[in-house]
Amino acid sequence: MAAMHVLANPANQRIERGVRPFDLGQDLRAVAQLIADAFADELDLQGEAALRELRIMGHMSGLVRLLSRSTGEFQDVFNGFVYIEDGKLVGNVTVQRATSGSGRWQIANVAVDPRYRGRGISRSLMETALDYIRDMGGTWAVLQVRAHNQIARGLYSRMSFEEMGGSVEMRSPRVPKGIGHSPIPGLAPFSTADSTLLYDLANSEQSAESQWWRAIRRSDLEVPLERSIGEWFSRLVGRDRVYRMAIRDFTGRFECALILTARRWQGEHSLQLWARPEARERYEQKLIVWALATLQEYPIWPITATLTTAHTIAQTALEEFGFHAHSTLLTMRRKI
């Protein structure tokens, strides 16, 4: 969930119906409740944490408004519009520059009170957001939408947004049992010091559009020393174990890799997978089988696999073992 921006309303008029700029002191609590109602079935742990922070700020609206006037940096965190109907706030949209100095802007938190849907409110908010981006000199608008939200995807497509791919989270309520595997030639552990090789691999499987929008940061794949020590201790006491496995080509670069976090005490197993486009057909299905076979000696906790939508072979393999797509987040863009 992205942050919102404050847009001043110089006329300071009370609007009974229609779109107006978001008011930091007046709208924060109402928008927090609106987002909770509109995305009740979609918020993940990170989204729920952001919503809690938004609600806390809503109860401190006076202080927040004061801070927004005293520091430009704070004010730049917030930006957007709300829709008023029957004298109350029933819609919201966030508009935020993606990166400093770029022409790319992000639209998020397009939320409408369930009781007011079907009245064109989302379109009005989106048109206002696009007009604002154009006025600010923006060249692209980018947003993310859940794949199952066909109504929103249809609206964005009609407004000339195009899909750029996305990420998918697949889950199983328990580790499938009775899975064995044959050794995979070349599959070997790699260390946390090999983050540069993993970074190169992760970049290789990103499309040009994905790189254009949100390039992978090297720091995202680095493992801090304290985390390495924590992993070592967890393995020592028999709590968790992190498997980092990769297949290298003759130059030593990674062709594919996985990180499997297996838990013994409590929690959820997790799997991340990367593969170069030309290596997906050879390795993805085999790596899925290897990971599930490795988990046979662990408790049958739930398991989550995080992939990109381009990993169709891995998705099919997981589905054959009873996994389902829990959440697919698509990225869409439009030229302004």
C-alpha positions as CSV (number, residue, x, y, z in Angstrom):
1,M,0.0,0.0,0.0
2,A,1.6,3.3,-1.1
3,A,1.5,6.5,0.8
4,M,-0.8,9.4,0.0
5,H,0.0,13.0,-0.9
6,V,-1.5,16.2,0.3
7,L,-2.9,18.5,-2.3
8,A,-3.9,21.9,-1.1
9,N,-7.5,23.0,-1.5
10,P,-7.0,26.8,-1.7
11,A,-10.7,27.6,-1.8
12,N,-11.2,25.5,1.3
13,Q,-14.7,24.7,0.2
14,R,-16.8,21.9,1.5
15,I,-17.7,19.6,-1.3
16,E,-20.8,17.5,-1.0
17,R,-20.3,15.4,-4.1
18,G,-17.4,14.8,-6.5
19,V,-13.6,14.6,-6.5
20,R,-11.4,16.9,-4.3
21,P,-7.8,16.8,-3.2
22,F,-6.9,14.7,-0.2
23,D,-6.8,16.7,3.0
24,L,-4.3,15.3,5.5
25,G,-5.9,16.5,8.7
26,Q,-9.5,15.8,7.6
27,D,-9.4,12.6,5.6
28,L,-6.7,10.4,7.1
29,R,-8.9,8.3,9.4
30,A,-11.7,8.0,6.8
31,V,-9.3,6.8,4.1
32,A,-7.8,4.3,6.5
33,Q,-11.2,2.8,7.1
34,L,-12.1,2.9,3.4
35,I,-9.0,1.0,2.5
36,A,-9.7,-1.6,5.2
37,D,-13.2,-2.1,3.8
38,A,-12.3,-2.1,0.2
39,F,-9.3,-4.4,0.4
40,A,-10.5,-6.6,3.3
41,D,-9.7,-9.8,1.4
42,E,-6.5,-8.6,-0.2
43,L,-4.2,-7.1,2.4
44,D,-1.1,-9.2,3.2
45,L,1.0,-8.8,6.3
46,Q,2.8,-5.9,4.9
47,G,-0.4,-4.2,3.9
48,E,-2.0,-4.8,7.3
49,A,1.1,-3.2,9.0
50,A,0.9,-0.2,6.7
51,L,-2.9,0.1,7.4
52,R,-2.2,0.1,11.2
53,E,0.3,2.8,10.8
54,L,-2.2,4.8,8.7
55,R,-4.8,4.4,11.4
56,I,-2.4,5.5,14.1
57,M,-1.6,8.6,12.1
58,G,-5.3,9.2,11.7
59,H,-5.6,9.5,15.4
60,M,-2.8,12.0,15.4
61,S,-4.1,14.1,12.5
62,G,-3.5,17.4,14.2
63,L,0.2,16.6,14.8
64,V,0.5,15.2,11.3
65,R,-0.9,18.3,9.7
66,L,1.5,20.5,11.7
67,L,4.4,18.4,10.6
68,S,3.3,18.5,7.0
69,R,3.4,22.3,7.1
70,S,6.8,22.4,8.7
71,T,8.7,20.0,6.5
72,G,8.5,19.5,2.8
73,E,9.9,16.0,3.0
74,F,6.9,14.9,5.2
75,Q,4.4,16.5,2.9
76,D,6.0,14.8,-0.1
77,V,5.1,11.4,1.4
78,F,1.3,12.1,0.9
79,N,-0.6,12.8,-2.3
80,G,-4.0,12.0,-3.8
81,F,-7.7,12.6,-4.2
82,V,-10.9,11.5,-2.6
83,Y,-14.5,11.2,-3.8
84,I,-17.3,12.7,-1.8
85,E,-20.9,11.4,-2.1
86,D,-23.8,12.2,0.3
87,G,-21.4,14.5,2.2
88,K,-19.0,11.6,3.1
89,L,-15.8,10.2,1.8
90,V,-16.5,7.1,-0.3
91,G,-13.5,6.9,-2.7
92,N,-9.7,7.4,-2.7
93,V,-6.8,7.3,-5.1
94,T,-3.1,7.8,-4.4
95,V,-0.7,9.5,-6.8
96,Q,3.0,9.5,-6.2
97,R,6.1,10.1,-8.3
98,A,7.9,6.7,-8.6
99,T,11.4,8.0,-8.4
100,S,12.9,11.4,-8.0
101,G,13.5,13.2,-11.3
102,S,11.7,10.6,-13.4
103,G,8.6,11.0,-15.5
104,R,7.1,7.8,-14.0
105,W,4.2,8.1,-11.5
106,Q,2.5,5.5,-9.5
107,I,-1.2,5.2,-8.9
108,A,-2.3,3.2,-5.9
109,N,-5.1,2.7,-3.3
110,V,-7.9,3.1,-5.8
111,A,-10.6,2.3,-3.3
112,V,-14.4,2.8,-3.4
113,D,-16.8,2.0,-0.5
114,P,-18.5,-1.3,-1.5
115,R,-21.9,0.4,-1.1
116,Y,-21.1,3.0,-3.7
117,R,-19.6,0.8,-6.4
118,G,-20.9,0.8,-10.0
119,R,-21.4,4.5,-10.1
120,G,-18.3,5.5,-12.1
121,I,-16.4,6.7,-9.0
122,S,-13.2,4.7,-9.8
123,R,-13.1,6.1,-13.3
124,S,-13.6,9.7,-12.0
125,L,-10.7,9.2,-9.5
126,M,-8.5,7.6,-12.2
127,E,-9.2,10.4,-14.7
128,T,-8.4,13.0,-12.1
129,A,-5.1,11.2,-11.2
130,L,-4.1,11.0,-14.9
131,D,-4.8,14.7,-15.4
132,Y,-2.7,15.5,-12.4
133,I,0.2,13.4,-13.6
134,R,0.0,15.2,-17.0
135,D,-0.1,18.6,-15.3
136,M,3.0,17.7,-13.3
137,G,4.9,16.8,-16.5
138,G,4.7,13.0,-16.0
139,T,5.2,10.7,-19.0
140,W,4.0,7.4,-17.6
141,A,1.4,6.1,-15.1
142,V,2.0,2.7,-13.5
143,L,-0.2,0.8,-11.1
144,Q,-0.6,-2.7,-9.7
145,V,-3.8,-4.8,-9.5
146,R,-4.7,-8.2,-8.3
147,A,-5.3,-10.6,-11.2
148,H,-8.6,-11.8,-9.8
149,N,-10.0,-8.2,-9.7
150,Q,-11.5,-8.4,-13.2
151,I,-13.6,-5.2,-12.8
152,A,-10.5,-3.1,-12.0
153,R,-8.4,-4.8,-14.7
154,G,-11.2,-4.1,-17.2
155,L,-11.4,-0.5,-16.2
156,Y,-7.6,0.0,-16.5
157,S,-7.5,-1.7,-19.9
158,R,-10.3,0.5,-21.2
159,M,-8.2,3.5,-20.0
160,S,-5.3,2.2,-22.2
161,F,-3.2,0.6,-19.5
162,E,-1.1,-2.4,-20.7
163,E,0.1,-5.3,-18.6
164,M,3.8,-5.7,-17.9
165,G,3.9,-9.0,-16.0
166,G,3.9,-9.5,-12.3
167,S,4.4,-11.8,-9.3
168,V,2.5,-14.8,-8.1
169,E,2.4,-16.3,-4.6
170,M,1.4,-20.0,-4.7
171,R,0.5,-21.9,-1.5
172,S,-0.3,-25.4,-0.2
173,P,-1.8,-26.0,3.2
174,R,0.7,-28.7,3.8
175,V,3.8,-30.2,2.2
176,P,2.9,-32.9,-0.2
177,K,4.1,-36.3,1.0
178,G,5.7,-39.2,-0.7
179,I,7.9,-37.2,-3.1
180,G,11.3,-38.5,-4.1
181,H,13.8,-37.2,-6.6
182,S,16.8,-38.1,-8.5
183,P,20.0,-36.0,-8.1
184,I,20.1,-33.0,-10.4
185,P,23.5,-32.8,-12.2
186,G,25.4,-29.6,-11.2
187,L,23.0,-28.6,-8.4
188,A,25.1,-27.5,-5.5
189,P,24.9,-25.2,-2.5
190,F,26.0,-21.5,-2.8
191,S,26.9,-19.2,0.0
192,T,25.5,-15.8,1.1
193,A,28.7,-14.3,-0.4
194,D,27.5,-15.2,-3.8
195,S,24.8,-12.5,-3.8
196,T,26.4,-10.9,-6.9
197,L,25.8,-14.0,-8.9
198,L,22.2,-14.2,-7.6
199,Y,21.7,-10.6,-8.5
200,D,22.9,-11.2,-12.0
201,L,20.5,-14.2,-12.3
202,A,17.6,-12.3,-11.0
203,N,18.2,-9.4,-13.5
204,S,18.5,-11.9,-16.4
205,E,14.9,-13.1,-15.9
206,Q,13.4,-9.6,-15.7
207,S,11.8,-8.2,-18.8
208,A,12.8,-4.8,-20.2
209,E,9.5,-3.4,-19.0
210,S,10.1,-4.7,-15.4
211,Q,13.6,-3.3,-15.4
212,W,12.2,0.0,-16.6
213,W,9.7,0.2,-13.8
214,R,11.4,-1.3,-10.8
215,A,14.9,-2.6,-11.2
216,I,16.1,-5.2,-8.7
217,R,18.5,-3.7,-6.1
218,R,21.6,-5.6,-5.2
219,S,20.8,-5.0,-1.5
220,D,17.5,-6.9,-1.9
221,L,19.6,-10.1,-2.4
222,E,22.4,-9.5,0.0
223,V,22.3,-11.3,3.4
224,P,23.5,-9.1,6.3
225,L,26.0,-10.6,8.8
226,E,23.5,-10.7,11.7
227,R,21.0,-12.6,9.5
228,S,23.7,-15.1,8.5
229,I,24.5,-15.6,12.2
230,G,20.8,-16.1,12.9
231,E,20.5,-18.7,10.2
232,W,23.5,-20.6,11.5
233,F,22.2,-20.6,15.1
234,S,18.7,-21.8,13.9
235,R,20.3,-24.6,12.1
236,L,22.5,-25.5,15.0
237,V,19.6,-25.8,17.4
238,G,17.5,-27.7,14.9
239,R,14.9,-24.9,14.4
240,D,15.1,-23.8,10.7
241,R,17.4,-24.5,7.8
242,V,17.9,-22.3,4.7
243,Y,19.0,-24.2,1.6
244,R,20.6,-22.1,-1.1
245,M,21.1,-24.1,-4.2
246,A,22.2,-23.2,-7.8
247,I,23.3,-24.7,-11.1
248,R,26.2,-22.9,-12.7
249,D,27.3,-22.8,-16.4
250,F,30.9,-23.4,-17.5
251,T,31.8,-19.7,-16.7
252,G,30.5,-20.0,-13.1
253,R,27.4,-17.9,-13.6
254,F,24.1,-19.1,-12.2
255,E,21.7,-20.8,-14.6
256,C,19.1,-21.2,-12.0
257,A,18.8,-21.0,-8.2
258,L,16.5,-21.5,-5.3
259,I,16.3,-20.5,-1.7
260,L,14.3,-22.9,0.4
261,T,13.5,-22.1,4.1
262,A,12.5,-25.2,5.9
263,R,11.1,-25.0,9.4
264,R,10.9,-27.6,12.2
265,W,9.4,-25.8,15.2
266,Q,6.6,-23.7,13.8
267,G,5.6,-21.4,10.9
268,E,5.6,-21.8,7.2
269,H,8.1,-23.2,4.7
270,S,9.0,-20.8,1.9
271,L,10.5,-21.2,-1.6
272,Q,12.0,-18.7,-4.0
273,L,13.0,-19.6,-7.5
274,W,15.0,-17.9,-10.3
275,A,15.9,-19.2,-13.7
276,R,17.3,-17.7,-16.9
277,P,14.7,-17.7,-19.6
278,E,16.6,-20.2,-21.7
279,A,17.0,-22.5,-18.8
280,R,13.4,-22.6,-17.5
281,E,12.3,-25.6,-19.5
282,R,15.3,-27.6,-18.4
283,Y,15.3,-26.9,-14.7
284,E,12.2,-25.4,-13.2
285,Q,10.2,-28.6,-12.8
286,K,13.2,-30.4,-11.5
287,L,13.9,-27.7,-8.9
288,I,10.3,-27.8,-7.7
289,V,10.5,-31.6,-7.2
290,W,13.9,-31.2,-5.4
291,A,12.5,-28.7,-3.0
292,L,9.4,-30.7,-2.1
293,A,11.4,-33.9,-1.8
294,T,13.8,-32.1,0.6
295,L,10.9,-31.0,2.8
296,Q,9.8,-34.7,3.3
297,E,12.0,-34.8,6.4
298,Y,10.4,-31.7,7.9
299,P,6.9,-31.2,9.5
300,I,4.0,-30.8,7.1
301,W,3.6,-27.1,7.6
302,P,2.0,-24.9,5.0
303,I,4.4,-23.8,2.2
304,T,4.5,-20.7,0.1
305,A,6.3,-20.3,-3.3
306,T,7.1,-16.9,-4.7
307,L,7.6,-16.6,-8.5
308,T,7.2,-14.2,-11.3
309,T,4.3,-14.7,-13.8
310,A,6.9,-15.8,-16.4
311,H,7.6,-19.0,-14.4
312,T,4.8,-20.9,-16.0
313,I,6.6,-24.2,-15.9
314,A,7.2,-23.9,-12.2
315,Q,3.6,-22.8,-11.6
316,T,2.3,-25.9,-13.5
317,A,4.5,-28.2,-11.5
318,L,3.3,-26.7,-8.3
319,E,-0.3,-27.0,-9.3
320,E,0.3,-30.7,-10.0
321,F,1.3,-31.1,-6.4
322,G,-1.8,-29.4,-5.1
323,F,-0.6,-25.8,-4.9
324,H,-3.0,-22.9,-5.8
325,A,-2.3,-19.3,-6.8
326,H,-3.0,-17.5,-3.6
327,S,-2.2,-14.0,-5.0
328,T,-1.2,-12.7,-8.4
329,L,-0.1,-9.1,-8.5
330,L,0.0,-7.6,-12.0
331,T,1.8,-4.4,-13.1
332,M,0.2,-2.2,-15.7
333,R,1.3,1.1,-17.3
334,R,0.0,3.8,-19.6
335,K,1.8,6.5,-21.6
336,I,0.6,10.0,-20.7
